[in-house]
Amino acid sequence: MKLQPISQRARIDAVDGLRGFALLGVLIANIPVAGPDTINGAWDSTLNFLSHLLIDKKFITAFSILFGFGFYIQMTRAAEKSIRFTRYFLIRMGLLFLIGLIHSYGLWNGDIIMSYALGGVFLLLVRRWPVKRLILMAVLFNVLLTGIFFIGNSAFGWQIYDYDYALDAEYGITPSLVRYLAINFIMNPWSNFMQDMPITLVFTFGNMLIGLILGKLDFFRLAAGKMRKTANTLLILGGTVGFASSYCYHLVMTGQLELDLPLLWVPFVLAGGMVLHSLFYISAFVRVYQNPRISKALRFFNPVGRTALTNYIMQSVFYLNLFYHCTHLFQLYGKITMGQTYLLAIALFGLQTLISYLWLRKHTQGPLEFVWKKLSYGMAKTRSYR
């Protein structure tokens, strides 16, 4: 039996739309802003607050959860067809890591793809675990370990770098592409593994576990009354604890709340609340997507969601050419306000949506998805796995 790309009928449209919606948030969260030392806007303080409250960490968390759900879909399809899944998926994750490596060191050092590839390997080890055990594991990674690393990084100096911090200011304005790539390498989180990657890897893996859990619960179809009750619970917790945690996150990030010894419990609440806030977005999107009238509008996000990997990489290509000075093109970094960069990000997403829509009229998946999956299927030689 041979694995094939999932057919359009087999897709869950709400998940495609949700993935596209999450990519819009990721696009805005990753926007290159030079900061108040370069140029000020009248709305900068308000936008900074709204970014911390509504966007920062929330959408990449949702995106990571959806990666875990995608793993569940592939795993169940392989089981239904009696296909040996492990070798195929390991090859798939190896190729994904390579894509992330090229993206991280060749375009932009904020890559998350390599973390997904590594986390995906560990998902294989727990894929048959019952839901209750997976929930305990997710709490361990998302709350306990993430909180510990957050405290270590902020209070105990675990995140002190060896390189000159002035490189951060030079990164966006250096006119040399070679210099840009050199700084990109020096500042890359994977080049500073012990300072940057532990908290990223544990939190990302915890999110992927949540996606696996939601898959096992058939959450995204919301077919059963029990799942609707679960969605309502997540809406309540995310709308209260989640938003309150995001507000505290804003206070911490702006220095209004210092994590001294009596407040060392706060990072654990922040980590858990961040996940609840993301699950609020996920639950709300899936719930309103079931309304036929609203779903017509929300389908706007589907083309980008169906070509998520291609569009994630293209976001970096857009930003490199629009903002950074090394390409000698638009060189907008440090020349426009935060509000203007956000408007530009939204315009770019509209462009991505149009390109994705036109592409999908003649193709079933994005170009990068096609190459990645074609290589995965070919290298795994799945015809021999019965």
Backbone hydrogen bonds, N-H to C=O, Kabsch-Sander energy under -0.5 kcal/mol:
donor,donor_aa,acceptor,acceptor_aa,energy
11,R,7,S,-0.7
11,R,8,Q,-1.0
13,D,11,R,-0.8
15,V,12,I,-1.0
16,D,12,I,-1.6
17,G,13,D,-2.5
18,L,14,A,-2.5
19,R,15,V,-2.6
20,G,16,D,-2.0
21,F,17,G,-2.5
22,A,18,L,-2.6
23,L,19,R,-1.9
24,L,20,G,-1.5
25,G,21,F,-1.6
26,V,22,A,-2.4
27,L,23,L,-2.5
28,I,24,L,-2.0
29,A,25,G,-2.6
30,N,26,V,-2.1
31,I,28,I,-1.2
33,V,31,I,-0.8
34,A,32,P,-0.5
38,T,35,G,-1.7
39,I,35,G,-1.6
44,D,41,G,-1.3
47,L,43,W,-2.9
48,N,44,D,-2.6
49,F,45,S,-1.9
50,L,46,T,-2.6
51,S,47,L,-2.5
52,H,48,N,-2.1
53,L,49,F,-2.5
54,L,50,L,-3.1
55,I,50,L,-0.6
55,I,51,S,-1.8
56,D,51,S,-3.3
58,K,55,I,-1.2
59,F,55,I,-1.4
61,T,57,K,-1.2
62,A,58,K,-1.9
63,F,59,F,-2.5
64,S,60,I,-1.9
65,I,61,T,-2.3
66,L,62,A,-2.2
67,F,63,F,-1.3
68,G,64,S,-1.8
69,F,65,I,-1.8
70,G,66,L,-2.3
71,F,67,F,-1.9
72,Y,68,G,-1.7
73,I,69,F,-2.2
74,Q,70,G,-2.2
75,M,71,F,-2.5
76,T,72,Y,-2.6
77,R,73,I,-2.1
78,A,74,Q,-2.0
79,A,75,M,-2.0
80,E,76,T,-2.4
81,K,77,R,-1.2
82,S,79,A,-1.4
83,I,78,A,-3.0
85,F,83,I,-0.7
89,F,85,F,-2.6
90,L,86,T,-2.4
91,I,87,R,-2.2
92,R,88,Y,-2.3
93,M,89,F,-2.7
94,G,90,L,-2.1
95,L,91,I,-2.3
96,L,92,R,-2.0
97,F,93,M,-2.5
98,L,94,G,-1.7
99,I,95,L,-2.2
100,G,96,L,-2.6
101,L,97,F,-2.5
102,I,98,L,-2.3
103,H,99,I,-2.4
104,S,100,G,-3.2
105,Y,101,L,-2.3
106,G,102,I,-1.9
107,L,103,H,-1.8
108,W,103,H,-2.3
111,D,108,W,-0.6
116,Y,112,I,-1.7
117,A,113,I,-2.4
118,L,114,M,-2.3
119,G,115,S,-2.6
120,G,116,Y,-2.7
121,V,117,A,-1.3
122,F,118,L,-1.2
123,L,119,G,-1.6
124,L,120,G,-1.0
124,L,121,V,-0.6
125,L,122,F,-0.8
126,V,122,F,-0.7
126,V,123,L,-0.9
127,R,123,L,-0.8
129,W,126,V,-1.8
134,L,130,P,-2.0
135,I,131,V,-2.5
136,L,132,K,-1.9
137,M,133,R,-2.1
138,A,134,L,-2.6
139,V,135,I,-2.3
140,L,136,L,-2.1
141,F,137,M,-2.3
142,N,138,A,-3.4
143,V,139,V,-2.0
144,L,139,V,-1.7
145,L,140,L,-3.0
146,T,141,F,-1.1
147,G,143,V,-2.1
148,I,144,L,-2.2
149,F,145,L,-2.4
150,F,146,T,-2.3
151,I,147,G,-2.3
152,G,148,I,-2.5
153,N,149,F,-2.7
154,S,150,F,-2.3
155,A,151,I,-3.1
156,F,151,I,-1.0
156,F,152,G,-0.7
158,W,152,G,-2.3
159,Q,153,N,-0.7
160,I,157,G,-0.9
161,Y,159,Q,-0.5
167,L,164,D,-1.9
168,D,165,Y,-1.3
169,A,166,A,-0.5
170,E,166,A,-1.4
171,Y,167,L,-2.0
172,G,168,D,-0.6
173,I,170,E,-0.7
174,T,170,E,-1.8
177,L,175,P,-0.5
180,Y,176,S,-2.4
181,L,177,L,-2.5
182,A,178,V,-2.0
183,I,179,R,-2.8
184,N,180,Y,-2.8
185,F,181,L,-2.0
186,I,182,A,-2.4
187,M,183,I,-2.8
188,N,184,N,-0.7
191,S,188,N,-1.0
192,N,188,N,-1.3
193,F,190,W,-0.7
195,Q,192,N,-0.6
196,D,192,N,-2.3
197,M,193,F,-2.0
200,T,196,D,-1.0
201,L,197,M,-3.2
202,V,198,P,-2.3
203,F,199,I,-1.9
204,T,200,T,-2.4
205,F,201,L,-2.3
206,G,202,V,-2.1
207,N,203,F,-2.0
208,M,204,T,-2.2
209,L,205,F,-2.1
210,I,206,G,-1.6
211,G,207,N,-1.9
212,L,208,M,-2.0
213,I,209,L,-2.4
214,L,210,I,-2.8
215,G,211,G,-1.9
216,K,212,L,-2.3
217,L,213,I,-1.9
218,D,215,G,-1.4
219,F,214,L,-2.7
221,R,218,D,-0.9
222,L,218,D,-0.8
222,L,219,F,-0.7
223,A,218,D,-0.5
228,R,224,A,-1.5
229,K,225,G,-2.0
230,T,226,K,-2.0
231,A,227,M,-2.5
232,N,228,R,-2.4
233,T,229,K,-2.3
234,L,230,T,-2.3
235,L,231,A,-2.2
236,I,232,N,-2.2
237,L,233,T,-2.8
238,G,234,L,-2.8
239,G,235,L,-2.0
240,T,236,I,-1.0
241,V,237,L,-0.9
242,G,237,L,-2.1
243,F,238,G,-1.2
244,A,240,T,-2.4
245,S,241,V,-2.4
246,S,242,G,-2.0
247,Y,243,F,-1.9
248,C,244,A,-2.1
249,Y,245,S,-2.4
250,H,246,S,-1.8
251,L,247,Y,-1.9
252,V,248,C,-2.4
253,M,249,Y,-2.8
254,T,250,H,-1.8
255,G,252,V,-1.3
256,Q,251,L,-2.0
257,L,251,L,-1.5
260,D,258,E,-1.9
263,L,260,D,-1.9
264,L,261,L,-1.5
266,V,263,L,-1.6
268,F,265,W,-0.6
269,V,265,W,-1.3
270,L,266,V,-2.9
271,A,267,P,-2.3
272,G,268,F,-2.0
273,G,269,V,-3.1
274,M,270,L,-2.3
275,V,271,A,-1.3
276,L,272,G,-2.1
277,H,273,G,-2.6
278,S,274,M,-1.9
279,L,275,V,-2.5
280,F,276,L,-1.8
281,Y,277,H,-1.7
282,I,278,S,-2.4
283,S,279,L,-2.8
284,A,280,F,-2.7
285,F,281,Y,-2.5
286,V,282,I,-2.4
287,R,283,S,-2.3
288,V,284,A,-2.5
289,Y,285,F,-1.9
290,Q,286,V,-0.7
290,Q,287,R,-1.0
291,N,288,V,-1.4
295,S,291,N,-3.1
296,K,292,P,-1.0
297,A,293,R,-0.7
297,A,294,I,-0.9
298,L,294,I,-2.2
299,R,295,S,-1.6
300,F,297,A,-1.5
301,F,298,L,-2.0
302,N,299,R,-1.2
305,G,301,F,-2.0
306,R,302,N,-2.3
307,T,303,P,-0.8
307,T,304,V,-0.6
308,A,305,G,-0.9
311,N,307,T,-2.3
312,Y,308,A,-2.5
313,I,309,L,-2.0
314,M,310,T,-2.3
315,Q,311,N,-1.8
316,S,312,Y,-0.9
316,S,313,I,-0.5
317,V,313,I,-1.6
318,F,314,M,-2.9
319,Y,315,Q,-2.4
320,L,316,S,-2.6
321,N,317,V,-2.0
322,L,318,F,-2.3
323,F,319,Y,-2.7
324,Y,319,Y,-1.1
325,H,172,G,-2.0
327,T,324,Y,-0.9
328,H,325,H,-1.4
330,F,321,N,-1.4
331,Q,321,N,-0.5
332,L,322,L,-2.3
333,Y,323,F,-2.0
335,K,332,L,-2.5
336,I,332,L,-0.8
341,T,337,T,-2.1
342,Y,338,M,-2.1
343,L,339,G,-2.0
344,L,340,Q,-2.2
345,A,341,T,-2.2
346,I,342,Y,-2.2
347,A,343,L,-2.1
348,L,344,L,-2.4
349,F,345,A,-2.1
350,G,346,I,-2.0
351,L,347,A,-2.0
352,Q,348,L,-2.7
353,T,349,F,-2.5
354,L,350,G,-2.1
355,I,351,L,-2.6
356,S,352,Q,-2.7
357,Y,353,T,-2.4
358,L,354,L,-2.4
359,W,355,I,-2.4
360,L,356,S,-2.5
361,R,357,Y,-0.7
361,R,358,L,-0.5
362,K,359,W,-1.5
363,H,359,W,-1.2
366,G,306,R,-0.6
370,F,366,G,-2.4
371,V,367,P,-2.0
372,W,368,L,-2.5
373,K,369,E,-2.7
374,K,370,F,-2.6
375,L,371,V,-2.4
376,S,372,W,-2.1
377,Y,373,K,-2.9
378,G,374,K,-2.4
379,M,375,L,-2.8
380,A,376,S,-1.9
381,K,377,Y,-1.1
382,T,377,Y,-0.8
384,S,381,K,-1.7
385,Y,382,T,-1.6
386,R,384,S,-1.0
